[in-house]
Amino acid sequence: GILSKELLDLMRLPLEPSIVALRSLSEIRAVAQGALARWASLVGVTPAWQEAMWAPLRQIGRRLLGAPLTAELAREAEVVLWLSWTLAASWPESAGTAPAAAAVLELSIIDTAPEPWRSLLWSSACSLASTGPEETCPSLIEWMLQRPANATGRQDLLPLLELPYAEALETICRQLPKNVSNEQAAERVLSLALTQTPGAVLHEDSAKARSLLLRAMR
């Protein structure tokens, strides 16, 4: 719809994003997320809302499968994943769990994106994955564990990526059904939490991110 197109245009990162540009747009996106959450509580799950969530995601999914993953296409995919996550996270509780997260499982093509886009795509995709329903949680958790923030090819991005990744992983682990136990995944989360981050990329959110990873093991 018109709303989603305008948001995508406004929230798209520059083709060669600097750390300053990433921080600045992150703050702007946070404001937009708050506004969308309030809008969602008023509008509810209407056909227009579902179309706003799904149309850009379906379109970018087809494009990713049909063309080489250039920086320009990765740039477009990143903002679509961000918007889809924002809408899914604002999905009214009365309507059940938002269904968009499962699309992430079909997006392994983003692993081939050039840096910094691969890391940025992983981050937005993991955030979207965190909104998944409990029946897809094990698959989504496995997908996320294969793409941790600390595997970025750009260590200078870690201060921007580590906390969102930890938040996403902790969120989806809370959605696991009570009768589901995945000891192997828990061990991998523990390894992520205890991995010594190189001193050069320690940042103000490092301790919080590790705390969330430890909490994800519960």
VEXDREN-112038 format. One line per field, with one value per residue: residue number from 1; residue in one letter; x, y, z of N, C-alpha, C in turn. Coordinates in steps of 0.05 Angstrom, whole numbers, plus 5000, padded with zeros to 4 digits. Layout:
nr = c(NUM / ...)
rest = c(A / ...)
n_xx = c(X / ...)
n_yy = c(Y / ...)
n_zz = c(Z / ...)
ca_xx = c(X / ...)
ca_yy = c(Y / ...)
ca_zz = c(Z / ...)
c_xx = c(X / ...)
c_yy = c(Y / ...)
c_zz = c(Z / ...)
END
This chain:
nr = c(1 / 2 / 3 / 4 / 5 / 6 / 7 / 8 / 9 / 10 / 11 / 12 / 13 / 14 / 15 / 16 / 17 / 18 / 19 / 20 / 21 / 22 / 23 / 24 / 25 / 26 / 27 / 28 / 29 / 30 / 31 / 32 / 33 / 34 / 35 / 36 / 37 / 38 / 39 / 40 / 41 / 42 / 43 / 44 / 45 / 46 / 47 / 48 / 49 / 50 / 51 / 52 / 53 / 54 / 55 / 56 / 57 / 58 / 59 / 60 / 61 / 62 / 63 / 64 / 65 / 66 / 67 / 68 / 69 / 70 / 71 / 72 / 73 / 74 / 75 / 76 / 77 / 78 / 79 / 80 / 81 / 82 / 83 / 84 / 85 / 86 / 87 / 88 / 89 / 90 / 91 / 92 / 93 / 94 / 95 / 96 / 97 / 98 / 99 / 100 / 101 / 102 / 103 / 104 / 105 / 106 / 107 / 108 / 109 / 110 / 111 / 112 / 113 / 114 / 115 / 116 / 117 / 118 / 119 / 120 / 121 / 122 / 123 / 124 / 125 / 126 / 127 / 128 / 129 / 130 / 131 / 132 / 133 / 134 / 135 / 136 / 137 / 138 / 139 / 140 / 141 / 142 / 143 / 144 / 145 / 146 / 147 / 148 / 149 / 150 / 151 / 152 / 153 / 154 / 155 / 156 / 157 / 158 / 159 / 160 / 161 / 162 / 163 / 164 / 165 / 166 / 167 / 168 / 169 / 170 / 171 / 172 / 173 / 174 / 175 / 176 / 177 / 178 / 179 / 180 / 181 / 182 / 183 / 184 / 185 / 186 / 187 / 188 / 189 / 190 / 191 / 192 / 193 / 194 / 195 / 196 / 197 / 198 / 199 / 200 / 201 / 202 / 203 / 204 / 205 / 206 / 207 / 208 / 209 / 210 / 211 / 212 / 213 / 214 / 215 / 216 / 217 / 218)
rest = c(G / I / L / S / K / E / L / L / D / L / M / R / L / P / L / E / P / S / I / V / A / L / R / S / L / S / E / I / R / A / V / A / Q / G / A / L / A / R / W / A / S / L / V / G / V / T / P / A / W / Q / E / A / M / W / A / P / L / R / Q / I / G / R / R / L / L / G / A / P / L / T / A / E / L / A / R / E / A / E / V / V / L / W / L / S / W / T / L / A / A / S / W / P / E / S / A / G / T / A / P / A / A / A / A / V / L / E / L / S / I / I / D / T / A / P / E / P / W / R / S / L / L / W / S / S / A / C / S / L / A / S / T / G / P / E / E / T / C / P / S / L / I / E / W / M / L / Q / R / P / A / N / A / T / G / R / Q / D / L / L / P / L / L / E / L / P / Y / A / E / A / L / E / T / I / C / R / Q / L / P / K / N / V / S / N / E / Q / A / A / E / R / V / L / S / L / A / L / T / Q / T / P / G / A / V / L / H / E / D / S / A / K / A / R / S / L / L / L / R / A / M / R)
n_xx = c(5016 / 5004 / 5024 / 5064 / 5099 / 5117 / 5141 / 5182 / 5213 / 5230 / 5258 / 5300 / 5368 / 5429 / 5467 / 5521 / 5530 / 5551 / 5577 / 5557 / 5512 / 5482 / 5472 / 5441 / 5396 / 5376 / 5356 / 5315 / 5283 / 5267 / 5231 / 5192 / 5174 / 5148 / 5105 / 5079 / 5064 / 5026 / 4988 / 4974 / 4947 / 4900 / 4879 / 4879 / 4877 / 4867 / 4849 / 4879 / 4922 / 4947 / 4961 / 4998 / 5038 / 5053 / 5058 / 5106 / 5145 / 5136 / 5146 / 5200 / 5223 / 5215 / 5247 / 5297 / 5307 / 5310 / 5351 / 5421 / 5451 / 5462 / 5491 / 5454 / 5405 / 5407 / 5404 / 5351 / 5324 / 5338 / 5311 / 5258 / 5255 / 5262 / 5215 / 5176 / 5187 / 5176 / 5121 / 5102 / 5118 / 5083 / 5035 / 4969 / 4954 / 4906 / 4897 / 4928 / 4991 / 5035 / 5044 / 5089 / 5142 / 5160 / 5177 / 5230 / 5258 / 5264 / 5302 / 5358 / 5391 / 5409 / 5457 / 5496 / 5504 / 5542 / 5588 / 5575 / 5524 / 5508 / 5513 / 5477 / 5430 / 5424 / 5415 / 5366 / 5333 / 5336 / 5311 / 5259 / 5249 / 5244 / 5191 / 5162 / 5112 / 5100 / 5103 / 5140 / 5186 / 5232 / 5258 / 5267 / 5300 / 5345 / 5360 / 5373 / 5416 / 5455 / 5471 / 5499 / 5510 / 5563 / 5591 / 5597 / 5627 / 5645 / 5673 / 5667 / 5614 / 5592 / 5577 / 5527 / 5498 / 5499 / 5467 / 5412 / 5410 / 5415 / 5370 / 5330 / 5339 / 5331 / 5277 / 5251 / 5264 / 5235 / 5186 / 5184 / 5150 / 5130 / 5140 / 5182 / 5249 / 5315 / 5374 / 5422 / 5418 / 5415 / 5467 / 5496 / 5478 / 5497 / 5551 / 5556 / 5544 / 5587 / 5632 / 5692 / 5692 / 5731 / 5774 / 5775 / 5724 / 5690 / 5633 / 5583 / 5537 / 5551 / 5552 / 5498 / 5477 / 5501 / 5478 / 5424 / 5429 / 5443 / 5396 / 5363 / 5371 / 5338)
n_yy = c(4976 / 5048 / 5069 / 5031 / 5035 / 5088 / 5087 / 5050 / 5079 / 5122 / 5098 / 5071 / 5050 / 5085 / 5070 / 5060 / 5053 / 5090 / 5085 / 5126 / 5141 / 5093 / 5092 / 5139 / 5129 / 5085 / 5108 / 5139 / 5099 / 5074 / 5111 / 5109 / 5056 / 5059 / 5092 / 5060 / 5017 / 5040 / 5054 / 5003 / 4983 / 5011 / 5002 / 4946 / 4877 / 4881 / 4870 / 4907 / 4917 / 4867 / 4862 / 4904 / 4883 / 4835 / 4841 / 4872 / 4837 / 4789 / 4805 / 4821 / 4773 / 4742 / 4771 / 4765 / 4712 / 4711 / 4741 / 4764 / 4778 / 4838 / 4898 / 4939 / 4911 / 4883 / 4925 / 4943 / 4896 / 4894 / 4938 / 4922 / 4875 / 4898 / 4930 / 4890 / 4861 / 4902 / 4910 / 4859 / 4854 / 4890 / 4867 / 4856 / 4824 / 4798 / 4776 / 4732 / 4699 / 4734 / 4717 / 4725 / 4712 / 4661 / 4666 / 4678 / 4630 / 4616 / 4648 / 4641 / 4658 / 4708 / 4702 / 4707 / 4759 / 4820 / 4849 / 4911 / 4889 / 4836 / 4826 / 4865 / 4848 / 4798 / 4815 / 4843 / 4802 / 4764 / 4792 / 4794 / 4739 / 4729 / 4738 / 4694 / 4640 / 4590 / 4538 / 4540 / 4556 / 4522 / 4513 / 4565 / 4585 / 4553 / 4572 / 4624 / 4616 / 4599 / 4646 / 4686 / 4749 / 4759 / 4736 / 4771 / 4801 / 4851 / 4879 / 4929 / 4938 / 4910 / 4935 / 4955 / 4912 / 4869 / 4872 / 4876 / 4825 / 4790 / 4804 / 4788 / 4732 / 4717 / 4731 / 4696 / 4647 / 4647 / 4636 / 4583 / 4520 / 4492 / 4438 / 4428 / 4413 / 4432 / 4415 / 4417 / 4465 / 4500 / 4495 / 4518 / 4570 / 4584 / 4581 / 4624 / 4665 / 4663 / 4670 / 4704 / 4769 / 4806 / 4855 / 4904 / 4913 / 4914 / 4942 / 4989 / 4959 / 4907 / 4874 / 4872 / 4846 / 4795 / 4779 / 4774 / 4731 / 4690 / 4688 / 4669 / 4615 / 4592)
n_zz = c(5000 / 5000 / 5048 / 5064 / 5021 / 5024 / 5074 / 5065 / 5028 / 5060 / 5102 / 5081 / 5078 / 5061 / 5002 / 5012 / 5072 / 5127 / 5195 / 5225 / 5195 / 5200 / 5255 / 5260 / 5227 / 5253 / 5300 / 5279 / 5257 / 5304 / 5325 / 5285 / 5292 / 5341 / 5327 / 5289 / 5321 / 5354 / 5315 / 5297 / 5341 / 5338 / 5287 / 5280 / 5256 / 5194 / 5124 / 5096 / 5130 / 5132 / 5079 / 5075 / 5106 / 5080 / 5023 / 5005 / 5026 / 4999 / 4947 / 4949 / 4963 / 4916 / 4881 / 4903 / 4893 / 4839 / 4817 / 4816 / 4879 / 4890 / 4918 / 4915 / 4911 / 4958 / 4994 / 4986 / 5002 / 5056 / 5081 / 5072 / 5102 / 5152 / 5156 / 5153 / 5200 / 5238 / 5230 / 5242 / 5295 / 5317 / 5313 / 5332 / 5395 / 5400 / 5351 / 5347 / 5331 / 5288 / 5219 / 5186 / 5197 / 5181 / 5129 / 5130 / 5131 / 5079 / 5058 / 5053 / 5014 / 5026 / 5051 / 5014 / 5004 / 4994 / 5043 / 5076 / 5076 / 5082 / 5138 / 5157 / 5134 / 5157 / 5210 / 5208 / 5188 / 5229 / 5270 / 5248 / 5247 / 5301 / 5313 / 5304 / 5304 / 5355 / 5334 / 5293 / 5318 / 5333 / 5283 / 5265 / 5306 / 5298 / 5247 / 5260 / 5296 / 5262 / 5240 / 5273 / 5306 / 5319 / 5278 / 5238 / 5181 / 5188 / 5238 / 5260 / 5259 / 5300 / 5351 / 5336 / 5321 / 5357 / 5404 / 5384 / 5359 / 5403 / 5432 / 5396 / 5394 / 5447 / 5452 / 5416 / 5437 / 5483 / 5463 / 5453 / 5457 / 5520 / 5526 / 5493 / 5485 / 5472 / 5476 / 5448 / 5419 / 5462 / 5484 / 5443 / 5445 / 5495 / 5484 / 5449 / 5485 / 5520 / 5489 / 5480 / 5464 / 5418 / 5444 / 5417 / 5398 / 5440 / 5472 / 5496 / 5502 / 5506 / 5553 / 5566 / 5521 / 5526 / 5573 / 5557 / 5521 / 5556 / 5585 / 5546 / 5546 / 5584)
ca_xx = c(5000 / 5018 / 5038 / 5088 / 5118 / 5129 / 5159 / 5206 / 5230 / 5241 / 5274 / 5321 / 5395 / 5445 / 5480 / 5546 / 5523 / 5571 / 5568 / 5541 / 5486 / 5468 / 5462 / 5421 / 5372 / 5366 / 5340 / 5291 / 5267 / 5255 / 5208 / 5172 / 5164 / 5129 / 5081 / 5065 / 5052 / 5001 / 4970 / 4964 / 4927 / 4875 / 4869 / 4874 / 4885 / 4849 / 4862 / 4899 / 4945 / 4960 / 4974 / 5021 / 5059 / 5061 / 5064 / 5135 / 5161 / 5133 / 5159 / 5230 / 5230 / 5217 / 5269 / 5322 / 5311 / 5312 / 5373 / 5445 / 5447 / 5479 / 5488 / 5429 / 5382 / 5409 / 5394 / 5322 / 5315 / 5342 / 5289 / 5234 / 5256 / 5258 / 5187 / 5160 / 5190 / 5162 / 5092 / 5097 / 5121 / 5061 / 5011 / 4953 / 4953 / 4880 / 4897 / 4947 / 5018 / 5039 / 5055 / 5109 / 5169 / 5167 / 5190 / 5259 / 5270 / 5268 / 5319 / 5386 / 5406 / 5422 / 5484 / 5515 / 5506 / 5568 / 5587 / 5563 / 5496 / 5502 / 5509 / 5453 / 5407 / 5422 / 5404 / 5337 / 5320 / 5334 / 5290 / 5234 / 5246 / 5236 / 5162 / 5149 / 5095 / 5115 / 5108 / 5164 / 5208 / 5257 / 5270 / 5276 / 5323 / 5368 / 5367 / 5387 / 5442 / 5474 / 5478 / 5503 / 5521 / 5592 / 5602 / 5598 / 5652 / 5652 / 5673 / 5659 / 5585 / 5583 / 5561 / 5500 / 5485 / 5500 / 5444 / 5388 / 5410 / 5410 / 5342 / 5314 / 5342 / 5317 / 5249 / 5240 / 5267 / 5212 / 5162 / 5185 / 5131 / 5141 / 5149 / 5204 / 5276 / 5335 / 5399 / 5443 / 5415 / 5422 / 5496 / 5507 / 5472 / 5516 / 5577 / 5555 / 5545 / 5613 / 5653 / 5705 / 5692 / 5756 / 5773 / 5771 / 5696 / 5673 / 5617 / 5567 / 5515 / 5562 / 5543 / 5469 / 5473 / 5508 / 5457 / 5401 / 5435 / 5441 / 5368 / 5350 / 5374 / 5319)
ca_yy = c(5000 / 5073 / 5072 / 5015 / 5046 / 5113 / 5079 / 5038 / 5101 / 5139 / 5083 / 5056 / 5059 / 5093 / 5047 / 5055 / 5065 / 5094 / 5079 / 5149 / 5138 / 5071 / 5100 / 5159 / 5117 / 5068 / 5125 / 5146 / 5075 / 5069 / 5128 / 5098 / 5032 / 5067 / 5102 / 5038 / 5001 / 5054 / 5051 / 4975 / 4978 / 5023 / 4990 / 4917 / 4860 / 4885 / 4862 / 4927 / 4913 / 4843 / 4868 / 4921 / 4866 / 4813 / 4848 / 4878 / 4814 / 4770 / 4816 / 4820 / 4745 / 4734 / 4785 / 4753 / 4686 / 4714 / 4759 / 4765 / 4794 / 4861 / 4916 / 4954 / 4893 / 4878 / 4950 / 4942 / 4874 / 4900 / 4955 / 4906 / 4858 / 4915 / 4937 / 4866 / 4857 / 4923 / 4905 / 4834 / 4859 / 4906 / 4851 / 4855 / 4798 / 4785 / 4762 / 4709 / 4705 / 4743 / 4694 / 4732 / 4703 / 4637 / 4673 / 4679 / 4604 / 4614 / 4670 / 4635 / 4672 / 4732 / 4695 / 4713 / 4788 / 4832 / 4864 / 4905 / 4882 / 4810 / 4829 / 4881 / 4831 / 4778 / 4828 / 4848 / 4776 / 4752 / 4806 / 4784 / 4711 / 4729 / 4741 / 4669 / 4624 / 4569 / 4514 / 4544 / 4565 / 4507 / 4518 / 4593 / 4587 / 4541 / 4591 / 4647 / 4607 / 4597 / 4673 / 4703 / 4776 / 4760 / 4725 / 4792 / 4807 / 4878 / 4881 / 4955 / 4938 / 4895 / 4951 / 4960 / 4887 / 4848 / 4873 / 4867 / 4796 / 4777 / 4809 / 4771 / 4704 / 4714 / 4733 / 4671 / 4624 / 4649 / 4626 / 4554 / 4506 / 4483 / 4410 / 4425 / 4417 / 4430 / 4418 / 4425 / 4494 / 4514 / 4495 / 4537 / 4597 / 4588 / 4587 / 4652 / 4684 / 4663 / 4676 / 4729 / 4789 / 4821 / 4880 / 4927 / 4917 / 4916 / 4966 / 4993 / 4939 / 4880 / 4859 / 4867 / 4826 / 4769 / 4772 / 4764 / 4705 / 4671 / 4686 / 4654 / 4587 / 4582)
ca_zz = c(5000 / 5000 / 5073 / 5064 / 5001 / 5035 / 5096 / 5053 / 5017 / 5082 / 5121 / 5067 / 5084 / 5038 / 4989 / 5026 / 5098 / 5148 / 5222 / 5233 / 5181 / 5211 / 5281 / 5256 / 5217 / 5275 / 5318 / 5264 / 5255 / 5330 / 5327 / 5267 / 5304 / 5361 / 5314 / 5277 / 5342 / 5362 / 5293 / 5297 / 5363 / 5330 / 5262 / 5282 / 5233 / 5171 / 5099 / 5088 / 5147 / 5123 / 5053 / 5080 / 5116 / 5063 / 4995 / 5000 / 5032 / 4977 / 4924 / 4952 / 4962 / 4888 / 4868 / 4913 / 4880 / 4810 / 4808 / 4833 / 4903 / 4889 / 4941 / 4912 / 4918 / 4987 / 5007 / 4985 / 5019 / 5085 / 5092 / 5072 / 5126 / 5176 / 5157 / 5160 / 5229 / 5252 / 5229 / 5256 / 5324 / 5325 / 5308 / 5356 / 5408 / 5396 / 5325 / 5347 / 5323 / 5260 / 5204 / 5166 / 5204 / 5167 / 5103 / 5135 / 5126 / 5050 / 5050 / 5057 / 4993 / 5037 / 5060 / 4992 / 5000 / 5002 / 5067 / 5102 / 5073 / 5093 / 5166 / 5162 / 5126 / 5179 / 5233 / 5203 / 5185 / 5255 / 5284 / 5237 / 5256 / 5330 / 5316 / 5294 / 5321 / 5370 / 5319 / 5276 / 5334 / 5331 / 5256 / 5264 / 5324 / 5284 / 5226 / 5273 / 5307 / 5240 / 5231 / 5297 / 5301 / 5321 / 5254 / 5218 / 5168 / 5194 / 5267 / 5269 / 5261 / 5323 / 5370 / 5326 / 5314 / 5377 / 5422 / 5370 / 5355 / 5429 / 5438 / 5379 / 5402 / 5473 / 5447 / 5403 / 5456 / 5502 / 5449 / 5450 / 5474 / 5545 / 5524 / 5474 / 5496 / 5451 / 5491 / 5430 / 5414 / 5487 / 5485 / 5423 / 5456 / 5517 / 5472 / 5440 / 5508 / 5534 / 5471 / 5486 / 5442 / 5416 / 5459 / 5400 / 5391 / 5464 / 5470 / 5520 / 5503 / 5506 / 5577 / 5564 / 5500 / 5537 / 5593 / 5543 / 5510 / 5578 / 5591 / 5524 / 5551 / 5604)
c_xx = c(5017 / 5035 / 5065 / 5108 / 5132 / 5149 / 5185 / 5225 / 5244 / 5261 / 5297 / 5349 / 5409 / 5460 / 5506 / 5543 / 5547 / 5560 / 5550 / 5513 / 5469 / 5456 / 5439 / 5395 / 5360 / 5348 / 5314 / 5272 / 5253 / 5230 / 5185 / 5159 / 5143 / 5103 / 5065 / 5052 / 5026 / 4980 / 4957 / 4943 / 4900 / 4863 / 4862 / 4883 / 4864 / 4863 / 4884 / 4925 / 4961 / 4974 / 4999 / 5044 / 5071 / 5070 / 5094 / 5152 / 5159 / 5148 / 5189 / 5239 / 5234 / 5241 / 5296 / 5328 / 5316 / 5334 / 5397 / 5441 / 5468 / 5474 / 5462 / 5405 / 5383 / 5398 / 5363 / 5311 / 5317 / 5319 / 5262 / 5233 / 5251 / 5228 / 5170 / 5163 / 5175 / 5132 / 5085 / 5098 / 5097 / 5034 / 4995 / 4951 / 4927 / 4878 / 4915 / 4974 / 5020 / 5053 / 5080 / 5136 / 5178 / 5181 / 5220 / 5272 / 5276 / 5289 / 5349 / 5403 / 5419 / 5450 / 5505 / 5518 / 5533 / 5565 / 5588 / 5534 / 5490 / 5496 / 5483 / 5428 / 5403 / 5408 / 5374 / 5321 / 5316 / 5313 / 5262 / 5229 / 5236 / 5206 / 5147 / 5132 / 5110 / 5121 / 5132 / 5188 / 5234 / 5272 / 5282 / 5300 / 5348 / 5378 / 5383 / 5414 / 5463 / 5484 / 5481 / 5515 / 5551 / 5606 / 5604 / 5626 / 5662 / 5650 / 5664 / 5629 / 5575 / 5568 / 5533 / 5484 / 5481 / 5475 / 5418 / 5387 / 5403 / 5381 / 5324 / 5315 / 5328 / 5287 / 5237 / 5243 / 5245 / 5187 / 5162 / 5164 / 5144 / 5152 / 5171 / 5231 / 5296 / 5362 / 5422 / 5442 / 5423 / 5453 / 5508 / 5501 / 5491 / 5544 / 5578 / 5558 / 5573 / 5637 / 5666 / 5706 / 5719 / 5754 / 5767 / 5741 / 5678 / 5658 / 5598 / 5544 / 5525 / 5552 / 5513 / 5463 / 5479 / 5487 / 5432 / 5405 / 5433 / 5412 / 5353 / 5352 / 5353 / 5297)
c_yy = c(5025 / 5077 / 5057 / 5026 / 5071 / 5106 / 5067 / 5059 / 5117 / 5124 / 5068 / 5068 / 5069 / 5069 / 5040 / 5067 / 5067 / 5087 / 5101 / 5147 / 5116 / 5078 / 5120 / 5147 / 5098 / 5083 / 5132 / 5122 / 5069 / 5086 / 5118 / 5073 / 5039 / 5077 / 5079 / 5020 / 5014 / 5052 / 5023 / 4971 / 4991 / 5010 / 4961 / 4903 / 4862 / 4874 / 4881 / 4924 / 4889 / 4847 / 4885 / 4904 / 4847 / 4821 / 4854 / 4853 / 4793 / 4779 / 4814 / 4791 / 4735 / 4746 / 4773 / 4727 / 4688 / 4731 / 4757 / 4784 / 4817 / 4878 / 4931 / 4936 / 4887 / 4901 / 4950 / 4919 / 4881 / 4917 / 4940 / 4888 / 4874 / 4922 / 4913 / 4859 / 4877 / 4918 / 4879 / 4838 / 4876 / 4891 / 4848 / 4827 / 4784 / 4770 / 4738 / 4718 / 4713 / 4721 / 4700 / 4720 / 4679 / 4642 / 4673 / 4652 / 4600 / 4634 / 4665 / 4649 / 4697 / 4727 / 4703 / 4743 / 4799 / 4846 / 4894 / 4893 / 4855 / 4812 / 4844 / 4864 / 4809 / 4790 / 4832 / 4822 / 4762 / 4766 / 4797 / 4755 / 4710 / 4731 / 4715 / 4655 / 4601 / 4544 / 4516 / 4552 / 4549 / 4512 / 4546 / 4597 / 4576 / 4560 / 4614 / 4639 / 4604 / 4624 / 4692 / 4730 / 4776 / 4747 / 4746 / 4795 / 4835 / 4882 / 4908 / 4958 / 4925 / 4911 / 4957 / 4934 / 4867 / 4848 / 4865 / 4837 / 4782 / 4781 / 4791 / 4742 / 4699 / 4714 / 4707 / 4647 / 4624 / 4637 / 4596 / 4541 / 4494 / 4455 / 4406 / 4431 / 4413 / 4436 / 4427 / 4455 / 4510 / 4516 / 4515 / 4566 / 4603 / 4595 / 4615 / 4672 / 4685 / 4668 / 4703 / 4747 / 4803 / 4848 / 4905 / 4933 / 4914 / 4942 / 4967 / 4973 / 4911 / 4863 / 4853 / 4846 / 4798 / 4760 / 4762 / 4737 / 4684 / 4667 / 4669 / 4624 / 4576 / 4565)
c_zz = c(5000 / 5025 / 5072 / 5044 / 5012 / 5057 / 5085 / 5042 / 5039 / 5098 / 5107 / 5073 / 5058 / 5027 / 5002 / 5054 / 5116 / 5175 / 5231 / 5220 / 5193 / 5239 / 5278 / 5247 / 5237 / 5294 / 5304 / 5262 / 5282 / 5334 / 5309 / 5279 / 5325 / 5349 / 5301 / 5298 / 5351 / 5340 / 5293 / 5318 / 5356 / 5306 / 5265 / 5257 / 5211 / 5146 / 5091 / 5104 / 5138 / 5096 / 5057 / 5090 / 5095 / 5035 / 4990 / 5005 / 5010 / 4953 / 4926 / 4952 / 4934 / 4875 / 4877 / 4900 / 4851 / 4800 / 4826 / 4856 / 4903 / 4914 / 4939 / 4920 / 4947 / 5003 / 5008 / 5002 / 5048 / 5096 / 5091 / 5096 / 5151 / 5178 / 5165 / 5189 / 5246 / 5253 / 5244 / 5286 / 5335 / 5321 / 5333 / 5368 / 5403 / 5370 / 5324 / 5338 / 5293 / 5244 / 5187 / 5172 / 5188 / 5140 / 5106 / 5127 / 5096 / 5040 / 5055 / 5036 / 5004 / 5047 / 5039 / 4988 / 5007 / 5028 / 5060 / 5100 / 5084 / 5123 / 5173 / 5155 / 5148 / 5203 / 5230 / 5201 / 5212 / 5272 / 5274 / 5247 / 5285 / 5334 / 5309 / 5314 / 5334 / 5353 / 5300 / 5292 / 5331 / 5305 / 5255 / 5283 / 5311 / 5262 / 5238 / 5285 / 5286 / 5230 / 5255 / 5290 / 5302 / 5297 / 5231 / 5206 / 5173 / 5224 / 5277 / 5271 / 5286 / 5344 / 5362 / 5323 / 5337 / 5395 / 5407 / 5365 / 5381 / 5437 / 5421 / 5387 / 5428 / 5469 / 5436 / 5421 / 5477 / 5490 / 5446 / 5468 / 5498 / 5543 / 5504 / 5488 / 5474 / 5465 / 5473 / 5424 / 5439 / 5491 / 5466 / 5432 / 5478 / 5506 / 5461 / 5463 / 5521 / 5515 / 5477 / 5462 / 5441 / 5429 / 5442 / 5394 / 5416 / 5463 / 5494 / 5523 / 5505 / 5529 / 5575 / 5543 / 5511 / 5557 / 5579 / 5531 / 5532 / 5586 / 5570 / 5529 / 5570 / 5591)
END
